[in-house]
Amino acid sequence: MVSLGGRAERKGPDGESLIPIIPEIYNPRTRRWAEIPGAASADYYQRSWWYPKAFLNKRGEIILFNQGSRDIYGMRVNNGGTFRKVTTMPSDADVGTRQTPSVMFRPGKVLMMTRSGKANIIDIDASVPTVTRASDPSGKRFWADATLLPDGTVFLSGGARASQKLDQAVHFGEIWDPETDTWTITRESTDRKARLYHSTAILLPDASVLLAGGGPPGPVVNQNADIFYPPYLFNANGQRATRPEILGMGELAYRSRFNVSLDSSNRISKVALVRAGSVTHSFDMGQRYMELDFNQVGSVLDVAAPVRRNHAPPGLYMVFVFDQNGVPSVAATRMLK
């Protein structure tokens, strides 16, 4: 586990906050932290110490985005570490910020929202990260949250048209479909509360989304929560759809296969692996989504686990199965290690 950014609790000689410029790595086996001196960067961390946007690519390099700058950096932790500028975003791509969400919606593919309400897709698995324009949501959404759903779409919720402006809070969600590059406004999912700074949106094992907080410091203090139920949980008549049910599941391990036992032999259309969330300040660098290959024999699925640790880092994951109508099961949760 790598810790980067932030500021020290101690102050400098003139009372200024001290910004740690050396990342650290934690070894859970030895329970010890160690500095990564080769990955130090005064230039990057002085600018991006708060809520740095960081993603792991397939080669094990951590890709970092700079606040207020188009520069993209790469950091490695092995052999003392390295830190380098890998590329600069094109001038028409706009710049992401700590106030807008980004999410890795597919392995190596990042959807980045910008201050001006635009959306970019960044391929961090390319030898040099590439940036392409995506279709844009309804407008600016400062301090919004982007949540991966088990059908592979991205749910954008909360935020405001201007940062921390209660009278400009957005009370509807939007769903982005990567396959069609389209946004759909889900006005039926209106959030009753303004979910601004310090808000949270996190996928639950039943495939709904918890919307909470938002948040001190002002303009409101929301010590409350709502639940958003995505459209895939309902049938054409607007009633709750009948869902496939997972009765049992084997253990998750890299480069292996595992069985999933179902309540019926009805045809399954998809098996999705979604990493448990850990969202804060409009960002969740831990989100991951993968569709897993599988074979079905009756009511048993034979499923291929992930191969790349960098695409699916060790941790807690949810496994969803979808029926032919696109309705997901409640997830089975397992540690991938």
LINZI-V149775 format. One line per field, one symbol per residue. ss: DSSP state (2 for helix, 1 for strand, 0 for the rest). psi: psi as a letter, one per 20 degrees, with the letter a starting at -180 (. if undefined). burial: + if it has 24 or more other ideal C-beta (glycine too) atoms within 12 Angstrom, else -. A space follows every 10 residues. Layout:
ss=???
psi=???
burial=???
This chain:
ss=0110000000 1000001000 0001111000 0111102220 0222222200 0011110000 0111100000 1111110222 0111111100 2220010000 0111110011 1111000011 1110000001 1110000000 0100111100 0001111001 0000022210 0011111000 0111112220 0000000011 1110000011 1110000000 0000111100 2221000001 0000011110 0000001111 1100000111 1111100001 0010000011 1001111001 1111000000 0000111111 1110000100 0111110
psi=pppqaaqqhq qrhjjqppop iorqqpoigi lqqqqnhijq ohgghhhkhp lpopqprijj pppqqppjqj qprppqiqli qqpqphrpqq hjirprrijq qqpnhroipp opqrhjjrpq ppoiiqhppq pqprqqahaq npkrqoppqi jirpopqaaq hqpkohijqp kqrqppohhi lqpppmhikp phqoncpkrp oppqhjjrpp prbnpqorir onmrqrppor hijqahjjqp qpqqpphqqa qpqqkaqqqp prirjqpphq ppppqqrmqq lkpniipqpq ppqqqpocjp poqprqgphh hnqqapqpoq qpaijkpqrq qppqpp.
burial=++-++----- --------++ +++-+----- -----+--+- +--++-+++- ++++++++-- +++++++--+ +++++++--- +-+--++-+- --++++++++ ++++++++++ +++++-++++ +++++---++ +--+-+++++ ++++++++++ ++++++++++ +-++-+--++ ++++++-+-- --++-+--+- +-++++++++ ++++++++++ +++++----+ -+---+-+++ +++------- +-++++--+- -+----++++ ++-----+-+ +++++++-++ ++++++++++ ++-+-+---+ +-++++---+ ++++++++++ +++--+++++ ++++-+-
